[in-house]
Amino acid sequence: KGDELAYLASAMGNERAHYAALKGVLKSATPSGLKFKYPAGSFKSRTSIGTLGQALETAFVGAYMGAVTALQSNELKGVAAEIGACESRHLSVLSNIAADQIVPAPNLPKVLTAAQALAALKPFLT
């Protein structure tokens, strides 16, 4: 409700901008047709939405941080760093919603390899 709903709507706009930024670099290699699935009850309450978002954003932050060191293209590394920074903000907000309190950010979020990020996201992919 209220401010949190407005934040989530804005975050969806961020995700669309992230996709557009990646598409600008990846061109025809841009992934398409990805579909997500969500565990039963994921949207039943404010905290369940926060918990779902926290799980997804943790994987996204780790994946983009890992991409910065793993990618060859400096242009793509730059986009990954920008997106990772934004995803980190999403993670903070969703962690607070999930815990129903202000949660301190970790000093150093975990960097994930592509395989680790895929494993973290696998439960959500159809």
C-alpha positions in Angstrom: 0.0 0.0 0.0 1.0 3.6 -0.3 4.6 4.4 -0.5 5.7 0.8 -0.8 3.3 0.2 -3.7 4.6 3.3 -5.4 8.2 2.1 -4.8 7.5 -1.3 -6.3 5.9 0.3 -9.4 9.0 2.5 -9.8 11.2 -0.6 -9.3 9.4 -2.2 -12.2 10.2 0.8 -14.3 13.9 0.3 -13.3 13.8 -3.3 -14.4 12.4 -2.3 -17.8 15.2 0.3 -18.1 17.8 -2.4 -17.1 16.5 -4.6 -19.9 16.7 -1.8 -22.4 20.3 -0.9 -21.3 21.3 -4.6 -21.7 19.6 -4.8 -25.1 21.5 -1.7 -26.2 24.8 -3.5 -25.7 23.8 -7.1 -26.4 21.6 -6.4 -29.5 20.3 -9.6 -31.0 22.0 -11.7 -28.2 19.6 -10.2 -25.6 17.7 -13.0 -23.8 13.9 -12.9 -24.5 10.9 -14.9 -23.4 12.0 -15.5 -19.9 9.1 -16.5 -17.7 9.1 -16.6 -13.9 7.1 -18.8 -11.6 6.5 -18.0 -8.0 5.9 -20.3 -5.0 2.4 -20.5 -3.7 1.6 -17.7 -1.3 4.3 -15.4 -2.6 1.9 -12.5 -2.9 -0.4 -13.2 0.1 1.1 -10.5 2.3 3.4 -7.6 2.5 6.1 -9.7 4.1 5.8 -12.6 1.7 6.2 -10.1 -1.2 9.3 -8.7 0.6 10.7 -12.2 1.1 10.2 -13.1 -2.5 11.8 -9.8 -3.6 14.7 -10.3 -1.2 15.4 -13.8 -2.7 15.3 -12.5 -6.3 17.3 -9.3 -5.6 20.0 -11.1 -3.7 20.5 -13.3 -6.8 20.4 -10.3 -9.1 22.9 -8.3 -7.1 25.3 -11.2 -6.8 25.0 -11.9 -10.6 25.7 -8.4 -11.7 28.6 -8.1 -9.3 30.0 -11.4 -10.6 29.4 -10.1 -14.2 31.7 -7.1 -13.6 34.7 -9.4 -13.1 33.7 -12.1 -15.6 32.7 -10.2 -18.7 35.1 -9.2 -21.4 33.4 -6.1 -22.7 34.0 -2.9 -20.8 30.7 -1.5 -22.1 28.8 -4.5 -20.7 30.8 -4.3 -17.5 29.7 -0.7 -17.1 26.0 -1.6 -17.7 26.3 -4.5 -15.2 27.8 -2.3 -12.5 25.0 0.3 -13.0 22.3 -2.3 -12.9 23.9 -4.0 -9.9 23.9 -0.7 -7.9 20.2 -0.2 -8.6 19.4 -3.8 -7.7 21.2 -3.3 -4.4 18.8 -0.5 -3.6 15.9 -2.7 -4.4 17.4 -5.4 -2.2 17.6 -3.0 0.7 14.0 -1.9 0.5 12.7 -5.4 0.0 14.8 -6.7 2.9 13.2 -4.1 5.1 9.7 -5.1 4.0 10.4 -8.8 4.5 11.7 -8.2 8.1 9.1 -5.5 8.8 11.9 -3.3 10.2 15.0 -1.5 9.1 17.7 -4.1 8.3 21.4 -3.1 8.0 23.0 -3.8 4.7 25.8 -6.3 4.6 29.3 -4.8 4.3 30.1 -6.8 1.2 27.3 -8.5 -0.7 28.1 -12.0 -2.0 29.5 -12.0 -5.5 28.0 -14.9 -7.5 29.2 -16.7 -10.6 26.8 -17.2 -13.4 26.2 -20.8 -12.3 25.5 -19.7 -8.7 23.1 -17.0 -9.9 21.3 -19.4 -12.1 21.0 -21.9 -9.2 19.6 -19.1 -7.0 17.0 -18.1 -9.6 16.2 -21.7 -10.8 13.2 -22.0 -8.5 11.6 -18.9 -10.0 12.2 -19.8 -13.7 9.7 -21.8 -15.7 
